[in-house]
């Protein structure tokens, strides 16, 4: 069984190599393309190959990727979500049932002249069990405390238990000149200081 089947396996690799050589030699000048596989023979989806460690790196190479034949690193072709780790921006929907404070994990301030916006992020569950009801802002001199209030829009449903990173933008308006400390008393977000000139 090595006779007729062996060349067939080699032919599947030849079009990719021939195409790479043709493109390198001729650029985009209309080089003849390699023959496509027959429609009756499905071709497997191959992972993308990038140059691997140099040949003097020794066996095993110490690379973090999977090293394939010829020293190429095999890259997983699965798509990566570019927004992974970014919060979903939500807006308050007043009137939720069982409102309660939620601990913020991060605070980020943006200053434009004397106008201050604060992005507050926290981990929460899914709707309708976890819905942003409101954001309470309390000022005492130059200290500003921001508290996220969540509730449920429905109490007669069960929600999957999965954590979501959520955020909302709080407009503190125009502040007088000075140094302000912004805190989230019900969370572990580090305080943020802003200077208004």
Secondary structure as the mmCIF struct_conf table of DSSP 4:
data_model
#
loop_
_struct_conf.conf_type_id
_struct_conf.id
_struct_conf.beg_label_comp_id
_struct_conf.beg_label_asym_id
_struct_conf.beg_label_seq_id
_struct_conf.end_label_comp_id
_struct_conf.end_label_asym_id
_struct_conf.end_label_seq_id
HELX_RH_AL_P HELX_RH_AL_P1 UNK A 2 UNK A 26
TURN_TY1_P TURN_TY1_P1 UNK A 27 UNK A 28
BEND BEND1 UNK A 29 UNK A 29
HELX_LH_PP_P HELX_LH_PP_P1 UNK A 31 UNK A 38
TURN_TY1_P TURN_TY1_P2 UNK A 39 UNK A 40
BEND BEND2 UNK A 41 UNK A 41
HELX_LH_PP_P HELX_LH_PP_P2 UNK A 42 UNK A 47
STRN STRN1 UNK A 48 UNK A 51
BEND BEND3 UNK A 53 UNK A 53
HELX_RH_3T_P HELX_RH_3T_P1 UNK A 55 UNK A 57
TURN_TY1_P TURN_TY1_P3 UNK A 59 UNK A 62
BEND BEND4 UNK A 64 UNK A 65
STRN STRN2 UNK A 66 UNK A 67
HELX_RH_3T_P HELX_RH_3T_P2 UNK A 69 UNK A 71
STRN STRN3 UNK A 72 UNK A 75
HELX_LH_PP_P HELX_LH_PP_P3 UNK A 76 UNK A 76
BEND BEND5 UNK A 78 UNK A 78
TURN_TY1_P TURN_TY1_P4 UNK A 82 UNK A 85
HELX_LH_PP_P HELX_LH_PP_P4 UNK A 86 UNK A 87
STRN STRN4 UNK A 88 UNK A 89
BEND BEND6 UNK A 94 UNK A 94
STRN STRN5 UNK A 97 UNK A 102
STRN STRN6 UNK A 104 UNK A 112
TURN_TY1_P TURN_TY1_P5 UNK A 113 UNK A 114
STRN STRN7 UNK A 115 UNK A 124
TURN_TY1_P TURN_TY1_P6 UNK A 127 UNK A 129
BEND BEND7 UNK A 130 UNK A 130
STRN STRN8 UNK A 131 UNK A 140
TURN_TY1_P TURN_TY1_P7 UNK A 141 UNK A 142
STRN STRN9 UNK A 143 UNK A 152
BEND BEND8 UNK A 153 UNK A 153
BEND BEND9 UNK A 155 UNK A 157
STRN STRN10 UNK A 164 UNK A 174
BEND BEND10 UNK A 177 UNK A 177
STRN STRN11 UNK A 178 UNK A 183
TURN_TY1_P TURN_TY1_P8 UNK A 185 UNK A 186
BEND BEND11 UNK A 187 UNK A 187
HELX_LH_PP_P HELX_LH_PP_P5 UNK A 189 UNK A 191
STRN STRN12 UNK A 192 UNK A 196
#
